[in-house]
Each structure stands twice: as C-alpha cells, then as structure tokens.
C-alpha cells in the first residue's frame, strides 16, 4: 500500500509542478520512448538473469503491494511457536518433536501458526534444525555454524532481486540517453520542415532523458531499497530461529530460548518482553486442555 502511495506522491508532484509552469501533459505521452526504454530494460534483465529471473522480478515488485510480511505480529507468532515447540520437548521429551519435524506442513502443532508455515524458508530451517537436534551428536557450536551456512546461502538468494533492481536503476539514465539520441536522429531528418514539427520532435527526444532519470530515481531505486528491506527483515526472522534453537539445544528453559530469539529483532518490530511472555502463557493455558484430551 505504501508503495502505491509513494508512487502517487512522486508522479502527482512532478505533473503538478510541470502543469503549473504551463506544460502540457500530452507532450509527455511519447509512447515510442516508453517502448524503447521499457523494452531495453526488460531485455537487460533477461540477459543478466534469464527470462525466469525477469518474471521473478515482476512477482517480487507486485508482492510489495501486499506490504512487508515481517510485521510485529509475525515475529510474535514465531516466538510463540518456538515456545510451544520447546515446551513440548521439555515436558514430553525431545522425541515428541520427531513427527512434527518430519512433517511440519501436516503437523497439528505448527498449523496454529500460519505465518510460520506460510514461510517455507523459515519452516524448512526450523524443521531441519530440529531434526539435527533430535538426532543428537552435534555440539551447539557446530550447530550454530551449520545454521550460519544456511542463512548466508539464503541471504545471497534474497539479495538477487534488490541487486537486479539496483542495476536497473543504474542503467535507466543510459537507456534514457539512448532514446533521446534516437529522437535527435529523427529530428535531424526533419530539419528544413515546419518549425513546430521540428520542435515536437525535439520535445519527444527530451522526454526520453526525462523518463530515464525518473524511472531510475523515482521508481527502480526506491523499489530496490524496499525489496532489500524485506530481505533484511527475513534474515532477522531466520536468525530468530537460529538463536532460539541454539539456546534450546544448549538446554535453556523455553522462555529463555525465545528471549534469545527476541533480542535479535530490531526495536521497531520487536515485541516487548511482556508481550512475548503474555503470548507464551496464553498459549501454555490453551495447550494444557489439548494435552489432557490427548492423554485421555
């Protein structure tokens, strides 16, 4: 939503100032310039990242319209889910987690946490790391290093889209110059004609430069920063899992484990200790009748 609001502010400000100076919006509607710059930009993405990469870029940009999925509520849900898992292991033994770790997407334990299950990167990391803990034989330092390898691999993958958008932003002024030069070539062919016709062609050529600069600094550069911010939030989400599971493998109490995870979250998104504690206690009360029913 904020992406759309930002784009509206950018375009309204530019067009409003332009028209206040007496400019005509119709003069900016140079569709050939859009075709040249847009086609060249899309082609450059295909060259650098394949057609599949271009489609992934479009999907990533469209997903920004939904907003950042890594909200305060999503982090609180993750902390509660980890507390639930660690409490189950503490009360019933580590082997009680085996079925949940083996089939996390069919687990009645995890189905209560849709934000976690819906994030397959986080769910796979959590389940796979629990499997390692259940098997045993890995000390916490090796476990931490193992997760760090996974996180670094995911970080490189998640930065692919922001890098493509940054490269596009850097190339847009160049594509704008290409469109402008082609417009000048057409203008030179019209030299000797009516002055108003020559003026229209010069204006069309200048629109190419304007469009390239606008797309670079008003569209693609902000989109690159937005996708990078989401990628950084995802890494915090995954790092929470790492810190919580490592503390669990070390033998810490469930609440202490999730506190280690909570400290990894940046202050803007971090639930307070009281919020986390209340959510965990609420979940513990809800889980008590369920465990009694299962025992019966």
Order of alpha helices (4+ residues) and beta strands (2+ residues): alpha-alpha-alpha-alpha-alpha-alpha-alpha-alpha-alpha-alpha-alpha
